[in-house]
Amino acid sequence: RSGKLTPSQVAKNIIAVLEDCDKSTPPLRAIVQWDQEQIMLMAEASTVRYRNKCTLSYLDGIPVCLKEEFKVVPYHHRVGTVYLGTEPETEDATVAKKLREAGAIIIGVSNMHELGTGTTGCNPNRYHKIPRNPYKPNHFTGGSSSGSAAAVAAGLCPVAVGTDGGGSVRIPASFCGVVGLKGTFGRISSHGSLPLSYSTVSVGPICTSVADAAIVYSILAEPDPLYPYGLKQPKATLSDMCAPDLKGLKLGVDWTFFKVPDAVCALPVLYSAVEHLQSLGASVVEVSLPEIEEVRVAHVICILSEMRDFLQPDFNKHFQEMNLETRANLALASQFTALDYITANRQRTRSMRFLQEIFTSVNCLLTPAVACPAPRIYESDLLTGSSDLSFTARSMRFMQLGNFTGIPGLVVPIGYSTAGLPISFQVMAKWWDEAVLLRIGLKLEQFRYQTKKPSIYYDILA
């Protein structure tokens, strides 16, 4: 607004950075498709709007990227594969359209785990390669919105949009030390993304800060006639988000969640974060989240059955072109029966009822985000990929309840492991109550006494 910098200057910096970051050793591989001409066109239009003092929104001139799961003109809608998206897209997904209408500069589409089938971000195929964690380039970013989190953490853009069916926004945001919001199921339209799992996937932003996430959420969250699941939603608000304290809020904690073996290294900082929220006037209420093991199994049955159903033609026709891990996961999914799927959905009804009851006495639930820090990348992963079902299960442990029941969740970085990898905290709330998550998220940011600069970091304003 002051005119010291124009969107066009920022865009030129980003183009230089995009050229540089994939020539580095190892290449960052955050953005997998970009077009210099497209970036400059959007930036120049925004520069004119700033000059004429007629900007379109808070996102005008702001660089953003979208996960390759979304259709974005004129890029290929590959969804992490080598066989989809043979022609450039001619129509935007709803979120891409809304970002353009807000004046944002779409800098390209970001890398992802092939077909969203894993939580590491490991995708060794020729179009994608493995995105690197900006904090430690020999570690994974997390997935499946891997490139989105890497792009934000490395400074390429302050905003990325991802999808989350089993933690796919929140896991990479946690591993890369940035903020990730999974909206309530149906809150943000997923029209124009590949419908891999129709009952578990929510859309949400990955951002450098909670305030940025709130801005993006306020622009993207509304009913879309092309997306029936979100038509009946109440109006999205940011009410009380900037309240000076947390007085009157009841925070539900199931302490057994904090005692899982993987979370032990992060325990001191997680406990301190809870105390910090209490010091701001919130009260902590002990709750028991019932049947969590059943939730985990039922969620896996639902998401894999739906993906297997949707990808049946691909599995038959493009089996040889899929990564080994994708083949294994889809083959495993084919073992589930109709009876398994029906039983899993009965569990969903039970779990939603339990949550309804719990949310009568608390405003939100606090859990660790991911129990373990980002795992290492090994040489063999670069060639054949990585398949570690025990890691997949551990990384999704605190994520699945939100996907299975549709409640929103926010992850906020609160510290670092002894190895210097980010540790994050998760807040979940009742359906459509993202405002309370953002309010608590702002206070969690204040708790983080330092933000370490990642080892891969670009200053696009310099």
Backbone hydrogen bonds, N-H to C=O, Kabsch-Sander energy under -0.5 kcal/mol:
donor,donor_aa,acceptor,acceptor_aa,energy
10,V,6,T,-2.1
11,A,7,P,-2.7
12,K,8,S,-2.2
13,N,9,Q,-2.1
14,I,10,V,-2.5
15,I,11,A,-2.5
16,A,12,K,-2.1
17,V,13,N,-2.3
18,L,14,I,-3.1
19,E,15,I,-2.0
20,D,16,A,-1.9
21,C,17,V,-3.4
22,D,18,L,-0.8
23,K,20,D,-1.5
24,S,20,D,-1.0
28,L,21,C,-2.5
32,V,30,A,-0.6
32,V,109,V,-2.0
33,Q,109,V,-1.5
39,I,35,D,-2.4
40,M,36,Q,-2.4
41,L,37,E,-2.3
42,M,38,Q,-2.0
43,A,39,I,-2.2
44,E,40,M,-2.8
45,A,41,L,-1.9
46,S,42,M,-1.9
47,T,43,A,-2.5
48,V,44,E,-2.0
49,R,45,A,-1.7
50,Y,46,S,-2.5
51,R,47,T,-2.2
52,N,48,V,-2.2
53,K,50,Y,-1.1
54,C,49,R,-2.7
60,D,57,S,-1.6
61,G,103,G,-2.6
62,I,59,L,-2.4
64,V,105,I,-2.8
65,C,159,V,-1.3
66,L,108,G,-1.5
67,K,161,V,-2.3
68,E,110,S,-1.8
70,F,67,K,-2.3
71,K,192,G,-2.0
72,V,70,F,-0.5
75,Y,72,V,-2.4
77,H,87,E,-0.5
78,R,76,H,-1.8
79,V,68,E,-1.0
81,T,78,R,-1.8
89,E,75,Y,-2.7
93,A,71,K,-2.9
94,T,191,H,-1.9
97,K,93,A,-2.4
98,K,94,T,-2.5
99,L,95,V,-2.1
100,R,96,A,-2.2
101,E,97,K,-2.5
102,A,98,K,-1.5
103,G,100,R,-1.8
104,A,99,L,-2.2
105,I,62,I,-2.4
106,I,104,A,-0.7
107,I,64,V,-3.1
107,I,105,I,-0.8
109,V,33,Q,-2.0
110,S,66,L,-2.5
111,N,30,A,-2.9
113,H,144,S,-1.5
115,L,79,V,-2.4
116,G,113,H,-2.8
117,T,114,E,-2.0
123,N,121,G,-0.6
128,H,125,N,-0.9
129,K,125,N,-1.7
132,R,28,L,-2.0
133,N,136,K,-0.6
133,N,139,H,-1.8
136,K,133,N,-0.5
139,H,136,K,-2.3
140,F,375,P,-2.9
141,T,120,T,-0.5
142,G,120,T,-2.2
143,G,119,T,-1.8
145,S,168,S,-1.9
146,S,144,S,-1.9
147,G,111,N,-1.6
148,S,111,N,-0.6
149,A,145,S,-1.6
150,A,146,S,-2.2
151,A,147,G,-2.6
152,V,148,S,-1.7
153,A,149,A,-2.7
154,A,150,A,-2.3
155,G,152,V,-1.2
156,L,151,A,-1.9
157,C,151,A,-1.0
159,V,63,P,-0.8
160,A,206,I,-2.2
161,V,65,C,-1.8
162,G,204,G,-2.8
164,D,202,S,-3.0
171,I,167,G,-3.5
173,A,169,V,-1.8
174,S,170,R,-2.0
175,F,171,I,-2.7
176,C,172,P,-2.2
177,G,174,S,-0.9
178,V,173,A,-2.7
179,V,207,C,-2.5
180,G,411,V,-1.8
181,L,205,P,-2.5
182,K,180,G,-0.5
182,K,409,G,-3.2
183,G,181,L,-0.7
183,G,203,V,-1.3
185,F,406,G,-2.1
187,R,184,T,-2.6
189,S,220,L,-0.5
193,S,190,S,-2.0
194,L,69,E,-1.5
196,L,194,L,-2.5
201,V,197,S,-1.1
202,S,164,D,-2.0
204,G,162,G,-2.2
206,I,160,A,-3.1
207,C,179,V,-2.5
208,T,158,P,-1.4
213,A,209,S,-2.0
214,A,210,V,-2.4
215,I,211,A,-2.1
216,V,212,D,-2.5
217,Y,213,A,-2.7
218,S,214,A,-2.5
219,I,215,I,-1.2
220,L,216,V,-2.3
221,A,217,Y,-2.7
222,E,187,R,-0.7
222,E,220,L,-1.1
224,D,227,Y,-0.5
227,Y,224,D,-2.9
230,G,227,Y,-1.5
231,L,228,P,-1.4
233,Q,230,G,-1.3
241,M,238,L,-1.9
243,A,240,D,-1.9
246,L,280,L,-3.1
248,G,281,G,-0.8
249,L,246,L,-2.0
251,L,249,L,-0.6
251,L,283,S,-3.3
252,G,250,K,-0.6
252,G,364,C,-3.2
253,V,285,V,-2.4
254,D,366,L,-0.5
255,W,253,V,-0.8
257,F,254,D,-2.1
258,F,255,W,-1.0
259,K,255,W,-0.5
259,K,256,T,-1.0
260,V,257,F,-0.8
263,A,260,V,-1.3
264,V,260,V,-0.5
264,V,261,P,-1.3
265,C,262,D,-0.5
266,A,263,A,-1.1
267,L,263,A,-0.8
267,L,264,V,-1.2
270,L,266,A,-2.0
271,Y,267,L,-2.9
272,S,268,P,-2.1
273,A,269,V,-1.9
274,V,270,L,-1.8
275,E,271,Y,-2.3
276,H,272,S,-2.3
277,L,273,A,-1.9
278,Q,274,V,-2.0
279,S,275,E,-2.3
280,L,276,H,-0.7
280,L,277,L,-0.7
281,G,278,Q,-2.1
282,A,277,L,-1.6
283,S,249,L,-2.6
285,V,251,L,-2.9
285,V,283,S,-0.5
287,V,253,V,-2.2
289,L,287,V,-0.5
292,I,289,L,-0.6
295,V,291,E,-2.2
296,R,292,I,-2.3
297,V,293,E,-2.0
298,A,294,E,-2.8
299,H,295,V,-2.8
300,V,296,R,-1.9
301,I,297,V,-2.3
302,C,298,A,-2.5
303,I,299,H,-2.9
304,L,300,V,-2.3
305,S,301,I,-2.1
306,E,302,C,-2.3
307,M,303,I,-2.2
308,R,304,L,-2.7
309,D,305,S,-2.3
310,F,306,E,-2.4
311,L,307,M,-2.7
312,Q,309,D,-1.0
315,F,311,L,-3.1
316,N,312,Q,-1.9
317,K,313,P,-2.5
318,H,314,D,-3.6
321,E,318,H,-1.5
322,M,318,H,-0.8
322,M,319,F,-1.2
327,R,323,N,-2.2
328,A,324,L,-2.4
329,N,325,E,-2.6
330,L,326,T,-2.6
331,A,327,R,-2.4
332,L,328,A,-2.5
333,A,329,N,-2.2
334,S,330,L,-1.2
335,Q,332,L,-1.8
336,F,333,A,-1.5
341,Y,337,T,-2.0
342,I,338,A,-2.5
343,T,339,L,-2.6
344,A,340,D,-2.6
345,N,341,Y,-1.9
346,R,342,I,-1.7
347,Q,343,T,-1.9
348,R,344,A,-1.6
349,T,345,N,-1.7
350,R,346,R,-2.0
351,S,347,Q,-3.0
352,M,348,R,-2.6
353,R,349,T,-1.8
354,F,350,R,-2.4
355,L,351,S,-2.3
356,Q,352,M,-2.4
357,E,353,R,-1.9
358,I,354,F,-2.4
359,F,355,L,-3.0
360,T,357,E,-1.3
361,S,358,I,-1.7
362,V,358,I,-1.1
363,N,250,K,-2.7
364,C,250,K,-1.3
365,L,428,M,-3.1
366,L,252,G,-2.6
367,T,426,Q,-2.4
369,A,424,S,-1.5
371,A,394,R,-0.6
377,I,138,N,-3.2
378,Y,376,R,-0.5
381,D,378,Y,-1.0
382,L,378,Y,-0.9
382,L,379,E,-0.9
383,L,379,E,-0.7
383,L,380,S,-0.8
384,T,380,S,-2.9
385,G,380,S,-0.6
385,G,381,D,-1.3
392,T,388,D,-2.3
393,A,389,L,-2.5
394,R,390,S,-2.1
395,S,391,F,-3.0
396,M,392,T,-1.5
397,R,393,A,-0.6
397,R,394,R,-0.8
399,M,396,M,-1.6
400,Q,396,M,-1.8
402,G,399,M,-0.7
403,N,399,M,-1.3
404,F,400,Q,-3.0
405,T,401,L,-2.1
406,G,402,G,-1.5
409,G,182,K,-2.1
410,L,427,V,-2.7
411,V,180,G,-2.8
412,V,425,F,-2.3
414,I,423,I,-2.9
415,G,423,I,-1.4
417,S,421,L,-3.3
420,G,417,S,-2.2
423,I,415,G,-2.7
425,F,412,V,-2.4
426,Q,367,T,-2.9
427,V,410,L,-2.4
428,M,365,L,-2.7
429,A,408,P,-1.5
430,K,363,N,-0.6
433,D,430,K,-2.1
436,V,433,D,-0.8
437,L,433,D,-0.9
438,L,434,E,-2.2
439,R,435,A,-2.0
440,I,436,V,-2.2
441,G,437,L,-2.9
442,L,438,L,-2.1
443,K,439,R,-1.0
444,L,440,I,-2.0
445,E,441,G,-2.0
446,Q,442,L,-1.2
447,F,443,K,-1.1
448,R,444,L,-1.1
449,Y,447,F,-0.8
452,K,450,Q,-0.5
455,S,134,P,-1.0
456,I,134,P,-2.0
457,Y,455,S,-0.7
458,Y,154,A,-2.9
460,I,458,Y,-1.0
462,A,459,D,-1.2
